């Protein structure tokens, strides 16, 4: 079971009143699925807590991790979950402080000429952002769960979901995993087939993690506490406000049409934008076991050592005490606009597994 979360009673008084934060993202350009920090900036969630946040974009996890370890950025917000897990297991001094996306927005797509089923892709080239990145592990997990040996495909480092989609259209690769943003455009590309909606096959795999250096966490508890509140509030706002989310998306993704952005939002799995900022221990352990199986880590960091949220565990955890039903607290904190938005919000609400002892 995941960690039940409540607000810290007394945030550290040592942090500055106003904090300038450089927050890394592995996606450049960004995507609607990774829009949370941009919404938090544009809609004032960070400002509400006295935070001046800049999102620093990287093309892939490798350069992102280097920047985090070197101190070029203060923390990450959109780092591939598998990269975060593997880096910590390999003794990088980083830990998880918030989960932005507890499930993925991925679809496994391919050129029709390459194959219209997963077994047909044996021997074909699959584009990934980098070897070892989440876009590398996701197709391998999907293939294995579907009975196909992932070692029988070839993996080619290409870049972001947008870069991989361009390579697929150009016929430079046979298949790849892309986000809902690219899937929203498939009607214009009849030569591309959507083989698998990934969260329907492997809902356990998280997408993006917020990671921080171990030495940063205890020195900046108040800052991380406020950042976590802002991120969680932004995610809940995204779920409840399609029109507002698309308004922000048009600013950061000016090359995408309003129609594509609208369809992308509608395609999103209702669990994509995590309403509690956490990951269950079961999901973490599933991901870890797969990474161990394929040789990407030997000794993972235990869940409760890896996940270091600036929100402490509920007093009721492990005692059988029932936590306050978060559904009531969520409804009480939001004005859900429009029936479609309300239904999306309620769908996400049903998927939320962790109860809050205290509403944000």
KAFEN-V807561 format. One record per residue. N is the residue number from 1. RES is the residue in one small letter. OMEGA is omega in degrees with one decimal (none if undefined). D_CENTER is the distance of its C-alpha to the mean C-alpha in Angstrom with 1 decimal. Layout:
# KAFEN-V807561
N:RES:OMEGA:D_CENTER
N:RES:OMEGA:D_CENTER
This chain:
# KAFEN-V807561
1:x:-179.2:19.3
2:x:178.6:16.6
3:x:172.2:17.9
4:x:-171.4:19.4
5:x:170.4:18.8
6:x:179.9:21.4
7:x:173.4:21.9
8:x:-179.2:23.8
9:x:-177.3:27.4
10:x:177.0:28.4
11:x:-179.0:26.0
12:x:179.3:27.5
13:x:-176.8:30.2
14:x:-178.2:30.0
15:x:179.5:27.2
16:x:-179.6:28.2
17:x:177.3:28.7
18:x:-174.4:26.8
19:x:172.1:24.1
20:x:-171.9:23.1
21:x:169.1:19.6
22:x:-172.4:18.2
23:x:-175.0:14.5
24:x:174.9:13.0
25:x:-178.8:10.5
26:x:-176.6:10.6
27:x:175.2:11.0
28:x:2.8:14.6
29:x:177.0:15.3
30:x:176.1:12.1
31:x:178.5:11.1
32:x:-179.5:11.3
33:x:-179.5:7.8
34:x:-170.7:6.8
35:x:-171.6:9.9
36:x:-177.8:9.4
37:x:179.2:11.3
38:x:174.7:13.8
39:x:-179.6:14.6
40:x:176.0:15.1
41:x:-173.1:17.5
42:x:-176.1:19.2
43:x:169.1:19.7
44:x:-180.0:20.9
45:x:175.8:18.6
46:x:-178.6:18.7
47:x:178.9:22.3
48:x:-178.3:23.1
49:x:175.8:22.6
50:x:-177.3:24.4
51:x:175.8:21.6
52:x:-170.0:21.9
53:x:173.2:18.6
54:x:175.5:18.3
55:x:178.4:15.2
56:x:-174.4:16.2
57:x:176.8:14.8
58:x:176.8:15.2
59:x:178.2:15.6
60:x:-174.6:13.6
61:x:-172.6:12.7
62:x:179.5:16.4
63:x:178.4:17.6
64:x:-179.5:14.7
65:x:178.9:15.6
66:x:-180.0:19.2
67:x:178.9:18.9
68:x:-177.7:17.3
69:x:-178.6:20.1
70:x:-178.2:22.8
71:x:177.5:22.1
72:x:173.1:21.7
73:x:-178.3:18.6
74:x:177.7:18.4
75:x:177.3:14.8
76:x:175.5:11.4
77:x:178.7:8.5
78:x:174.3:6.3
79:x:178.5:7.5
80:x:-174.6:7.0
81:x:-178.8:7.1
82:x:177.4:10.5
83:x:178.6:11.7
84:x:-179.4:11.3
85:x:-178.1:13.1
86:x:-179.3:15.7
87:x:179.3:16.5
88:x:179.8:17.3
89:x:178.8:19.3
90:x:172.9:21.2
91:x:171.5:22.3
92:x:-175.7:20.2
93:x:-179.5:20.6
94:x:178.8:17.0
95:x:179.1:15.3
96:x:177.9:12.1
97:x:175.6:12.7
98:x:177.3:9.9
99:x:-178.3:6.7
100:x:-176.2:4.9
101:x:-176.6:3.1
102:x:171.9:5.9
103:x:-172.3:6.6
104:x:174.2:6.5
105:x:-168.7:8.4
106:x:168.0:10.7
107:x:175.7:14.5
108:x:-175.6:16.9
109:x:-177.7:19.7
110:x:171.6:23.0
111:x:-177.8:26.3
112:x:-178.0:28.8
113:x:179.9:31.4
114:x:179.7:29.2
115:x:-180.0:28.8
116:x:174.3:27.8
117:x:179.1:26.9
118:x:178.6:24.8
119:x:-179.1:28.1
120:x:-177.9:29.4
121:x:178.3:26.8
122:x:-179.6:28.5
123:x:-176.9:29.6
124:x:-179.6:27.5
125:x:178.3:25.2
126:x:179.5:21.4
127:x:177.1:19.6
128:x:178.7:16.6
129:x:177.7:15.2
130:x:179.0:17.0
131:x:-177.4:18.5
132:x:179.3:16.4
133:x:-179.3:13.0
134:x:178.7:10.3
135:x:173.7:12.0
136:x:-176.9:15.2
137:x:-176.7:14.4
138:x:179.8:13.0
139:x:179.3:16.4
140:x:177.6:18.3
141:x:179.7:16.9
142:x:-179.5:17.6
143:x:-179.0:21.0
144:x:-179.4:22.0
145:x:-179.8:21.2
146:x:175.5:23.3
147:x:179.7:26.1
148:x:179.8:25.9
149:x:-177.7:26.2
150:x:179.8:23.3
151:x:-177.8:25.7
152:x:174.5:27.8
153:x:179.6:25.5
154:x:-175.4:25.3
155:x:-174.1:22.1
156:x:178.8:22.4
157:x:-177.5:20.3
158:x:-179.3:19.9
159:x:-174.7:17.0
160:x:175.2:14.3
161:x:178.9:13.7
162:x:178.9:16.5
163:x:-179.2:18.7
164:x:179.7:18.3
165:x:177.7:19.3
166:x:179.1:22.2
167:x:178.7:23.4
168:x:179.3:23.2
169:x:-178.5:25.3
170:x:179.6:27.7
171:x:179.9:28.3
172:x:175.7:27.3
173:x:-176.2:25.1
174:x:-175.8:25.3
175:x:176.5:21.8
176:x:168.5:18.1
177:x:179.2:14.7
178:x:180.0:13.6
179:x:178.2:11.4
180:x:179.9:13.1
181:x:179.7:14.6
182:x:180.0:16.7
183:x:178.9:17.6
184:x:-178.1:18.9
185:x:-171.2:21.5
186:x:179.0:22.8
187:x:179.4:25.9
188:x:-176.9:27.1
189:x:-176.9:26.7
190:x:179.6:28.7
191:x:-179.7:28.7
192:x:-179.6:25.1
193:x:177.3:24.3
194:x:-174.9:21.1
195:x:-173.4:21.5
196:x:167.7:18.5
197:x:-166.0:15.9
198:x:-177.6:13.6
199:x:176.1:12.1
200:x:-179.2:15.8
201:x:179.5:16.8
202:x:-179.9:14.2
203:x:-176.5:12.3
204:x:-171.4:12.1
205:x:177.1:9.6
206:x:-175.3:6.1
207:x:-175.1:3.5
208:x:178.0:2.5
209:x:166.2:5.6
210:x:-176.6:8.5
211:x:176.7:11.5
212:x:176.0:15.1
213:x:-178.6:18.5
214:x:-178.7:20.5
215:x:179.9:23.4
216:x:-171.9:21.4
217:x:-177.4:20.2
218:x:-179.0:23.8
219:x:-173.4:25.2
220:x:-176.0:22.7
221:x:-178.6:22.1
222:x:178.5:23.0
223:x:-179.8:20.8
224:x:176.0:17.7
225:x:-179.2:18.9
226:x:177.8:19.1
227:x:179.6:15.8
228:x:177.4:14.1
229:x:-178.2:16.4
230:x:-179.6:15.6
231:x:179.8:11.8
232:x:178.6:12.5
233:x:178.1:15.4
234:x:179.3:13.6
235:x:178.9:11.1
236:x:178.3:14.3
237:x:178.8:16.2
238:x:-178.7:13.9
239:x:-174.4:14.5
240:x:-172.1:18.2
241:x:179.2:18.9
242:x:-176.0:18.5
243:x:-179.9:21.2
244:x:178.1:20.0
245:x:179.2:16.5
246:x:176.0:18.3
247:x:177.3:20.6
248:x:-178.7:18.0
249:x:-179.9:16.6
250:x:178.8:20.1
251:x:-175.4:20.5
252:x:179.5:17.7
253:x:-174.2:18.1
254:x:-178.7:21.9
255:x:179.1:22.4
256:x:-179.5:20.7
257:x:176.2:23.2
258:x:-179.2:22.9
259:x:179.4:23.3
260:x:-179.6:20.4
261:x:179.4:18.0
262:x:-179.9:19.5
263:x:178.4:19.2
264:x:178.8:15.5
265:x:-178.0:14.9
266:x:-179.6:17.1
267:x:-173.7:15.5
268:x:172.3:12.1
269:x:-176.5:12.0
270:x:178.2:12.9
271:x:-170.8:10.4
272:x:-178.4:7.3
273:x:-172.6:7.6
274:x:-176.9:8.4
275:x:-178.6:12.0
276:x:177.2:12.7
277:x:-174.9:10.1
278:x:175.6:10.7
279:x:178.8:10.6
280:x:177.6:13.9
281:x:179.4:16.2
282:x:179.0:16.8
283:x:177.9:13.3
284:x:-177.3:13.3
285:x:177.6:16.8
286:x:-179.4:16.3
287:x:179.4:13.8
288:x:-177.8:16.3
289:x:177.4:19.3
290:x:-179.7:18.2
291:x:175.4:17.6
292:x:-177.1:21.0
293:x:-177.4:22.6
294:x:171.5:21.9
295:x:-178.6:23.0
296:x:170.4:20.0
297:x:179.5:20.7
298:x:-176.7:23.8
299:x:-178.8:23.4
300:x:173.0:19.9
301:x:178.7:19.6
302:x:-175.3:20.2
303:x:-174.2:17.4
304:x:172.5:19.3
305:x:-178.8:19.9
306:x:-176.8:16.4
307:x:-176.1:14.7
308:x:-177.2:16.7
309:x:174.9:15.6
310:x:177.4:18.2
311:x:-172.0:18.9
312:x:179.6:21.3
313:x:177.8:21.8
314:x:174.6:23.9
315:x:-176.1:27.5
316:x:-175.9:27.6
317:x:176.0:25.3
318:x:-178.3:27.4
319:x:-177.2:30.5
320:x:179.0:30.1
321:x:-179.4:30.2
322:x:178.8:28.4
323:x:179.1:25.8
324:x:-177.9:26.2
325:x:-177.3:24.7
326:x:-176.9:21.6
327:x:-179.4:22.4
328:x:-178.6:25.4
329:x:178.6:23.8
330:x:179.7:21.0
331:x:-176.7:23.7
332:x:-176.4:25.8
333:x:-175.1:23.4
334:x:167.2:22.6
335:x:-174.6:24.8
336:x:-175.3:23.2
337:x:174.3:24.6
338:x:-176.5:25.8
339:x:-179.5:26.0
340:x:178.9:23.1
341:x:-179.4:20.8
342:x:179.3:22.3
343:x:177.5:21.9
344:x:179.7:18.1
345:x:-178.8:17.9
346:x:176.0:20.1
347:x:178.8:18.2
348:x:179.9:15.0
349:x:-179.0:17.5
350:x:-177.4:19.0
351:x:-179.4:15.8
352:x:-174.5:15.3
353:x:-175.6:16.8
354:x:179.3:17.3
355:x:176.5:20.1
356:x:175.2:20.6
357:x:179.8:24.0
358:x:-179.3:23.9
359:x:176.1:22.3
360:x:none:20.7
